[in-house]
């Protein structure tokens, strides 16, 4: 299987991305190949500087790159020889099997929707993140920023996507799905969550365990999957980043807190589209890049996209 | 001035509430009186157990109390001799000047709106909280749970309320008002925040400094006032509580983190209504109760309600 990596994406690209690819090279199964998309000279140079044979990678030279602060859709349309656009085209043509970038998030989402497209039956693809829990496990939160306005039936479908992801990728047998809300009672919340609660409590598609309040975000072992719209989800996720920053600034070191280090974290998979796509944090370290590639490999091994298709067909 | 305290409200009432009132007694200015509303025998007993003369308080016996888990509006209508209902009636009649309770939040909001009513021109009163900042100051966040669906013009008015509060109660000369959002750019966010941004950026009523992302919640010194709807605001505030809980569970002690201890914190003032009302956390300690009473005293001294009225008249 072939995993494409946009080498020019991220605040510390191409240095961190190439180093991340080198780091993963030794971790991947033998039939997994990394395809690097970006400036061939720079890639070769960074490999050589680090005593690594660039011939271990397939390098596809791209003459352009989309910057972090460019308008995503405009840049995606215009920069057809950027790593992101080339990556999505290769993915669509089946020349690579998964694609990862720590670059412009909006451009990655544009490619996910416009070039690749959703799995049949999916109303709105979304992005997700795994939040460290105190018991050593993780909780998947989705959507974390793609759909800032989500209708109740879209939230319901996030429950399906999250449940499939947790079962397939996190090894949770019967994932507990909760709805992020401002009270545990059914009638609490805004118009959308009150309606979504009703849909979810009738669900036979997943194991709905009710509303979850944000004071349980860090400490509660209430849910394996936390469903929310992209506005509240983005706030919750970024506030967790802020918590990590606070600990850094206070000089507090702790093994559990270190799990929130978004520079090492890996990426947010785009869920509900027709191939594995992982978007990394702009500040991704080589370790984070490496983790993104490993995440993509696992998504392919565990046939995540096929599981989404099955769930939507059976539903 | 007379400050009413519902003695029966809170998870540890009446013990913590009476102890809190005793604690504040020595802190208040001489012309401030505390009026305790609740079970007279219990109040007298707790005072005596703690070597305090109950004659220092005015006690108004109330035969009922609204429980934490009762339906707020139903309970408020039915339990007319509860501390909360009696308190709002006294406040309306001008027999007390401010009112505080750590009891049923919904019932406190019902009283604020139905019995007391908003300041003329206020579309939606809201509740707020002061978040500790790293520089030792605080940031006011509003709404934190009253209006889970807020229209753009309501968010705009929260900017006015917050700005007046920060100037009057927090001593900030020209408060920086930010909008909680999922990106700093104008076009980021959901339908409501995008529209609110436009209104706010034209504002002459307050000093709008743009969008603020949640990763700055704990560490950024970006705003003195953070405006959001009651859904996202409640999530942000509760997640801060969750951060404190996490630190407790990890055994991390730190002077700054301790400022997030919601058991000691004080209360969330209801803003935009015609008298100072403070709602405490259910888990309030005696110190939190004491802080709520001091908060109410400051609101009266600094004529907070009058400042709201002026701002709405000038606007």
Interface residues (C-beta under 8 A of the other chain):
Chain A: X134 X145 X148 X149 X180 X182 X189 X190 X191 X193 X213 X214 X215 X216 X217 X218 X219 X220 X229 X230 X231 X232 X234 X235 X236 X237 X238 X239 X240 X241 X242 X243 X245 X246 X249 X250 X252 X254 X256 X257
Chain B: X134 X145 X148 X149 X180 X182 X189 X190 X191 X193 X213 X214 X215 X216 X217 X218 X219 X220 X229 X230 X231 X232 X234 X235 X236 X237 X238 X239 X240 X241 X242 X243 X245 X246 X249 X250 X252 X254 X256 X257
